[in-house]
Amino acid sequence: MFARVPVLDPANPRQAKDLIPVAYELSEAFEVPVMLRPTTRVCHASQDIETGDVAHLDRKAAFERDPTRWAATPKFRYKLHLQLKEKLTAIASYTRTAPLCLNPGVKTSKAIVASGAASAYAREVLGDLGLRKDITLYQVLQPYPLHTDFIATVLSTYDEILVIEETAGVIEMQLADRTKVRGKLTNTVPDVGELLPETIEALVADFAGIPAPHIPLPPAAAGRRPSLCPGCPHRASFFAIKKAAARAIYTSDIGCYTLGLNMGAIDTALCMGASISKAAGFSYAYRTTHTPTEKSGDIVATIGDSTFFHAGIPPLIDAVVQDARFVLVILDNSTTAMTGNQPTPALGRGASGEPTTKVEIEGLVRACGVTFCRVGDPYRLPDFTALIKEALAHSRTKGVAVVISRYPCIMNREKGDRLPGVKVLIDEECDGCEYCVKHFECPALEFDREQKKVRINYLLCTDCGICLHACPKKMIKEKEK
């Protein structure tokens, strides 16, 4: 709404697919970008759909010069803003995206106006509570701009209107009648968090003036929080960082390595590239109150290889130029692991396997002005820990130091036999202190509460052997070959 971008809000995967061509039609008809906005439950749902025929358009690329639109100065932007206002008024009458009545033919004094997954929940709840003939339900396909005729019809037809939408009260704002409309702005509908089915059931029951049904909650079950994969090289990197810089501030970034939070190796995570700019900010702040050699001023930033290519280079240049002092560890697992193992620019191949030009991380780092740039293997944990310590010593007086932690992602099917293949076992003398479980946090290390000992789940173990360094009492040992 703030950006003046039309939005379509599907209720399920099938509708998301069906609204795609509608979005294209809307975009081309009015020459505006259109947003399709599937919320969490739509994205996480599965549904059978018919694919239909692919439309092949007989078009050729043909750019038409129009600087007043594509390179507009303030004078022309005013004109474009007026045009956009006219377009949004017209889009608010676009037939293909008009709201749908999900129980037509009933005459009631109350209406529920919902969108997205909330409209699907509301439809089910009305059926469960036997209210389909008592409350009219509308699904809004286009929350913004809300159709003008619909606004007039709803406000003139119904005495009470309940608006259920994720996540801000955009539809409610456009209805703009505080005497009839209830929703997030009237504190009737929660304005924080996801609208779950049981939440909507309670809202609908209250709106209908009937008691909300009691919903027995299942007993809380012990779960397992997401963690880095067994054998993940990032785990070894974080463990080394913690050993080398136990008192440091740890800034990090967005990727699967954000799970380093579980190991206590991440203090901040905001957005792509922020690990470096935050480290620089901490560096400037600490420099005013600490001597250059004080370890309490140490800062270690971590960023993935693909994230570094995407958003790490500009803040690194700025940090070098402004004489920031911290260690940057680039976690290079040679893939974009979090989103599907797409290749990075360093691999020399494209998404379809086609050959491309290689861009090496080391060359980029040095081109940014960094004088300390070293590559280490996190699976060689003692050596890698020593490298982090060397980088810290450099950073305290000489500026940014970069360590590239390089080892392929264990989920990479091209890794071949590069895993060390070290078989380990737990010594019978293990006293169950849980240090390895809590600080190394490998899913293959499990605490047996009956035996009060740690055991290895060999179904999960990848034989990386890094846990040999995870027990301070040396109770994890290599099997005899």
C-alpha positions in Angstrom: 0.0 0.0 0.0 2.8 2.4 0.9 4.6 1.6 -2.4 1.4 1.8 -4.5 1.9 -1.7 -5.8 -1.2 -3.8 -6.6 -1.2 -7.0 -4.5 -2.9 -10.4 -5.1 -3.4 -12.7 -2.1 -3.9 -16.4 -2.8 -5.6 -18.7 -0.2 -3.9 -21.9 -1.3 -1.3 -23.3 -3.8 -3.8 -23.8 -6.6 -5.1 -20.3 -6.3 -1.5 -19.0 -6.2 -0.9 -20.8 -9.6 -4.2 -19.5 -11.0 -3.5 -15.9 -10.0 -0.1 -15.8 -11.8 -1.6 -15.2 -15.3 -4.0 -12.8 -13.8 -1.1 -10.9 -12.3 0.6 -10.8 -15.7 -2.5 -9.5 -17.4 -3.0 -6.8 -14.7 0.6 -5.8 -15.0 0.5 -5.5 -18.8 -2.9 -3.8 -18.9 -1.8 -1.0 -16.6 2.0 -1.0 -17.0 2.7 -1.5 -13.3 4.5 -4.1 -11.3 2.1 -6.5 -9.5 2.9 -8.5 -6.3 1.7 -12.0 -5.7 1.8 -12.4 -1.9 1.6 -16.0 -0.6 1.9 -16.0 3.2 3.6 -18.8 5.2 0.8 -21.4 5.2 0.3 -21.1 1.4 4.1 -21.5 0.9 4.2 -24.5 3.2 1.1 -26.3 1.8 0.9 -29.0 -0.9 -2.0 -29.3 -3.3 -2.7 -31.1 -6.6 -3.1 -28.7 -9.5 -3.6 -29.0 -13.2 -0.8 -27.3 -15.0 -2.7 -26.3 -18.2 -1.2 -25.3 -21.4 1.8 -23.0 -21.6 1.1 -19.8 -23.5 3.8 -19.1 -26.1 3.9 -15.4 -27.0 5.2 -14.4 -30.4 7.3 -11.5 -29.2 10.7 -10.1 -29.8 12.7 -7.8 -27.5 12.1 -4.2 -28.6 13.0 -1.4 -26.2 11.1 1.9 -26.9 12.9 5.0 -25.7 10.9 7.1 -23.3 13.2 9.0 -20.9 10.2 10.7 -19.3 9.2 7.3 -18.0 12.4 5.3 -17.7 14.8 8.1 -16.6 12.3 10.6 -15.2 13.5 13.7 -13.5 11.4 15.3 -10.7 9.3 17.2 -13.2 8.2 14.1 -15.0 7.9 12.1 -11.8 5.0 14.3 -10.8 3.3 13.5 -14.0 4.0 9.8 -13.5 2.6 10.0 -10.0 -0.7 11.4 -11.3 -0.8 8.6 -13.9 -0.2 6.0 -11.2 -3.1 7.4 -9.2 -5.4 7.1 -12.2 -4.2 3.5 -12.8 -4.8 2.5 -9.2 -8.3 3.9 -9.5 -8.9 1.8 -12.6 -7.3 -1.3 -11.0 -9.8 -0.9 -8.2 -12.5 -1.8 -10.8 -10.6 -4.6 -12.5 -13.1 -7.5 -12.8 -10.7 -10.4 -12.8 -9.5 -9.5 -9.3 -12.8 -8.6 -7.7 -13.7 -10.1 -4.2 -15.5 -13.5 -4.2 -18.5 -14.3 -2.1 -17.8 -17.8 -0.7 -21.4 -18.5 0.5 -23.6 -16.6 -2.0 -27.4 -16.4 -1.7 -27.6 -15.8 2.0 -29.0 -12.6 3.5 -27.4 -11.6 6.7 -26.6 -8.4 8.7 -23.0 -9.6 9.4 -20.1 -10.2 7.0 -16.6 -11.5 7.3 -14.1 -10.0 4.9 -10.9 -12.1 4.7 -7.9 -12.7 2.4 -5.3 -15.3 1.8 -5.0 -18.4 4.0 -7.2 -16.6 6.6 -10.1 -16.8 4.2 -9.7 -20.5 3.8 -9.7 -20.9 7.6 -12.7 -18.7 7.9 -14.6 -20.8 5.4 -13.9 -24.0 7.3 -14.8 -22.4 10.6 -18.2 -21.2 9.4 -18.9 -24.7 8.3 -17.7 -26.3 11.6 -19.8 -23.8 13.7 -22.9 -24.1 11.5 -22.8 -20.4 10.6 -22.7 -20.5 6.8 -26.3 -19.1 6.6 -25.8 -16.6 9.3 -22.6 -14.7 8.3 -21.7 -13.8 4.7 -18.0 -14.5 3.8 -16.0 -12.6 1.2 -12.6 -13.5 0.0 -10.5 -10.5 -1.1 -8.2 -11.5 -4.0 -6.7 -8.0 -4.3 -6.2 -6.4 -0.9 -4.7 -3.4 -2.5 -6.2 -1.4 -4.1 -9.5 -2.7 -2.6 -12.3 -2.6 -5.2 -14.3 0.6 -4.9 -17.7 -1.0 -5.6 -17.0 -3.7 -3.0 -16.2 -1.1 -0.4 -19.5 0.7 -1.1 -21.5 -2.5 -1.2 -20.2 -4.0 2.0 -20.5 -0.8 4.0 -24.1 -0.2 2.8 -25.3 -3.8 3.1 -24.0 -5.0 6.5 -24.3 -3.7 10.0 -21.2 -5.5 11.3 -18.1 -6.4 9.4 -15.1 -8.5 10.7 -11.9 -8.2 8.7 -9.4 -11.0 9.0 -6.1 -10.5 7.2 -2.4 -11.2 7.4 -0.5 -9.2 8.7 -1.3 -5.5 8.7 -4.8 -4.1 8.6 -4.6 -2.9 4.9 -8.2 -4.0 3.9 -9.5 -2.6 7.2 -7.8 0.8 6.5 -9.5 1.0 3.1 -12.9 0.2 4.4 -12.4 3.1 6.8 -15.6 2.9 8.9 -14.9 2.5 12.6 -18.7 2.2 13.5 -19.1 -1.0 11.5 -15.7 -2.5 10.9 -13.8 -4.6 13.4 -10.2 -5.9 12.9 -6.6 -5.2 13.8 -7.1 -1.5 14.1 -9.9 -1.9 16.7 -7.8 -4.6 18.6 -10.4 -7.2 17.8 -8.0 -9.2 15.7 -4.4 -9.9 16.9 -2.0 -7.6 15.0 1.1 -9.6 16.0 1.8 -13.2 14.9 0.2 -15.6 12.5 -3.6 -16.0 12.5 -3.9 -19.7 13.2 -7.2 -21.7 12.6 -8.0 -21.9 16.3 -7.5 -18.1 16.6 -9.9 -17.5 13.7 -12.4 -19.9 15.2 -12.5 -17.9 18.4 -12.8 -14.7 16.5 -15.7 -15.9 14.4 -17.5 -17.4 17.4 -17.2 -14.1 19.3 -18.4 -12.2 16.2 -21.4 -14.5 15.9 -22.2 -14.2 19.6 -21.8 -17.9 20.5 -19.4 -19.6 22.9 -16.0 -20.5 21.4 -15.6 -24.3 21.2 -13.0 -25.8 23.6 -10.0 -27.0 21.7 -7.9 -29.5 23.7 -4.3 -28.9 23.0 -2.0 -31.8 22.4 0.7 -32.4 25.0 3.9 -30.6 24.4 6.4 -32.9 22.7 10.1 -32.7 22.9 11.5 -31.5 19.6 14.9 -30.8 18.2 15.9 -27.4 17.1 17.3 -26.9 13.6 21.1 -27.4 13.6 24.0 -27.6 11.2 24.2 -30.9 9.4 26.5 -33.7 10.9 29.9 -33.1 9.5 29.2 -29.5 8.4 32.5 -27.6 7.9 30.8 -24.5 9.3 30.5 -26.3 12.7 34.3 -26.8 12.7 34.8 -23.2 11.8 32.6 -21.9 14.6 34.2 -24.2 17.1 37.6 -22.9 16.1 36.5 -19.3 16.3 35.1 -19.9 19.8 38.4 -21.5 21.0 40.5 -18.8 19.4 38.4 -15.8 20.4 36.3 -16.8 23.4 35.7 -13.1 24.5 35.0 -11.7 21.0 31.8 -10.2 19.6 30.5 -12.4 16.8 28.6 -10.7 14.0 27.1 -13.0 11.3 24.9 -13.1 8.3 22.1 -14.8 6.5 22.5 -18.4 5.4 22.4 -21.9 6.8 25.4 -20.9 8.9 23.2 -18.7 10.9 22.5 -21.9 12.9 25.9 -21.1 14.5 23.6 -19.3 17.0 23.1 -22.7 18.7 26.9 -22.9 19.3 27.0 -19.4 20.9 29.2 -18.3 17.9 26.8 -15.7 16.6 25.7 -12.5 18.5 24.0 -10.6 15.6 22.3 -11.5 12.4 20.3 -9.0 10.4 20.6 -9.0 6.6 23.0 -10.0 3.8 26.3 -8.2 4.3 25.5 -6.7 7.7 28.0 -9.0 9.4 30.8 -6.9 7.9 29.2 -3.5 8.4 28.2 -4.3 12.0 31.7 -5.6 12.7 33.1 -2.2 11.5 30.6 -0.4 13.7 31.6 -2.3 16.8 35.3 -1.7 15.8 34.8 2.1 15.7 32.9 2.1 19.0 35.4 -0.1 20.9 38.4 1.8 19.6 37.4 4.9 21.6 37.4 3.0 25.0 39.9 0.1 24.5 43.6 -0.2 23.8 44.5 -1.8 20.4 45.8 -5.0 22.1 42.9 -5.6 24.5 41.2 -8.9 23.6 37.9 -7.6 24.9 37.8 -5.5 21.7 38.1 -8.5 19.4 35.4 -8.9 16.7 34.9 -11.9 14.4 32.5 -11.6 11.5 31.3 -14.6 9.6 29.7 -14.6 6.1 29.0 -17.4 3.5 30.8 -17.4 0.2 27.7 -16.8 -1.9 26.5 -14.1 0.5 30.0 -12.5 0.3 29.7 -12.3 -3.5 26.2 -11.0 -3.2 26.5 -8.3 -0.5 29.8 -8.5 1.3 32.1 -6.6 -1.0 30.9 -3.0 -0.6 31.0 -3.1 3.3 34.4 -4.7 3.2 35.8 -1.9 1.0 34.3 0.6 3.4 35.7 -1.2 6.4 39.2 -1.2 4.9 39.1 2.4 3.9 37.8 3.5 7.3 40.5 1.4 9.1 38.1 -0.9 10.9 39.8 -3.7 12.9 38.2 -7.1 13.0 38.5 -10.6 11.6 36.3 -11.7 8.7 35.8 -15.4 8.3 34.4 -16.3 4.8 32.7 -19.7 5.2 33.4 -21.0 1.7 31.6 -24.3 1.2 31.6 -23.9 -2.6 27.8 -23.7 -3.0 24.7 -21.8 -2.1 23.6 -24.4 0.4 20.6 -22.7 2.0 18.5 -22.3 -1.1 19.3 -25.4 -3.2 23.0 -25.8 -3.9 23.2 -23.3 -6.7 26.8 -22.6 -7.9 28.7 -19.6 -6.8 30.7 -17.3 -9.1 33.9 -19.1 -7.8 33.0 -22.4 -9.4 33.2 -21.5 -13.0 29.8 -22.9 -14.0 26.3 -21.6 -14.3 23.0 -22.9 -12.8 22.6 -25.3 -15.8 26.1 -26.5 -15.7 27.3 -24.3 -18.5 31.0 -23.1 -18.2 31.4 -19.5 -16.9 34.3 -17.3 -15.9 35.6 -18.0 -12.4 35.8 -15.2 -9.9 38.1 -16.1 -7.0 37.3 -14.9 -3.5 41.0 -14.3 -2.6 41.4 -12.0 -5.5 38.3 -10.0 -4.6 39.4 -9.7 -1.0 42.8 -8.4 -1.9 41.3 -6.0 -4.4 39.2 -4.6 -1.6 42.5 -3.5 0.0 42.9 -6.3 2.6 46.5 -7.1 3.4 45.9 -10.3 5.5 44.1 -12.9 3.5 44.6 -16.6 4.2 42.8 -19.8 3.3 42.4 -22.5 5.9 40.8 -26.0 6.1 38.4 -26.1 9.1 38.7 -29.9 9.2 42.3 -29.4 10.3 40.9 -27.9 13.5 44.2 -27.2 15.4 45.8 -25.5 12.4 42.6 -23.5 11.6 42.3 -22.4 15.3 45.9 -21.1 15.1 45.1 -19.3 11.9 42.2 -17.5 13.5 44.5 -16.4 16.4 47.1 -15.1 13.9 44.3 -13.1 12.2 43.2 -11.7 15.5 46.7 -10.5 16.3 46.9 -8.8 12.9 43.4 -7.1 13.2 44.2 -5.5 16.6 46.7 -3.1 15.1 46.8 -3.4 11.3 43.2 -3.5 10.2 40.8 -6.1 8.7 42.1 -9.6 8.5 40.3 -12.2 6.3 40.3 -15.9 6.7 38.7 -18.1 4.1 37.4 -21.3 5.6 37.3 -23.6 2.6 35.7 -27.1 2.6 32.9 -28.3 0.4 29.3 -28.6 1.8 28.7 -32.2 2.8 25.4 -32.1 1.0 27.2 -31.5 -2.3 26.8 -34.7 -4.3 30.0 -33.8 -6.2 32.2 -34.0 -3.2 33.3 -37.6 -4.0 35.4 -39.1 -1.2 36.7 -35.9 0.2 35.3 -36.5 3.7 38.1 -37.7 6.1 36.4 -41.0 6.9 37.5 -41.0 10.6 35.5 -43.5 12.7 35.0 -42.4 16.3 33.7 -43.9 19.5 32.8 -42.7 23.0 35.1 -44.0 25.8 33.4 -46.0 28.5 34.9 -43.5 31.0 32.6 -40.7 29.6 31.2 -38.9 32.7 28.3 -37.3 30.8 29.3 -33.7 31.3 27.5 -32.9 28.0 30.2 -30.3 26.9 30.4 -31.9 23.4 26.6 -31.9 23.0 26.1 -28.3 24.2 29.2 -26.6 22.7 29.9 -28.7 19.5 26.2 -29.4 18.9 26.5 -32.2 16.3 23.2 -34.0 15.8 25.2 -37.3 15.8 26.2 -36.7 19.4 23.3 -37.7 21.6 23.0 -37.6 25.4 21.7 -40.9 26.8 19.8 -39.8 30.0 19.4 -43.3 31.3 23.1 -44.1 31.0 24.1 -40.5 31.7 26.6 -40.7 28.9 27.0 -39.4 25.4 26.6 -41.8 22.6 27.1 -41.6 18.8 24.2 -42.0 16.4 26.1 -43.8 13.6 23.1 -43.4 11.3 23.8 -39.6 11.4 27.6 -39.6 11.8 29.5 -38.7 8.6 32.9 -39.8 9.9 34.3 -36.3 9.7 36.3 -36.8 12.9 36.0 -33.2 14.0 34.4 -34.2 17.3 37.8 -35.7 18.4 38.6 -32.1 19.4 35.2 -31.4 20.9 35.7 -33.2 24.2 38.1 -31.4 26.7 38.5 -34.7 28.6 39.5 -36.7 25.4 36.6 -39.1 25.8 35.9 -39.1 22.1 38.5 -41.3 20.4 39.3 -42.7 17.0 38.4 -46.3 16.5 41.3 -48.7 15.9 41.6 -49.4 12.2 
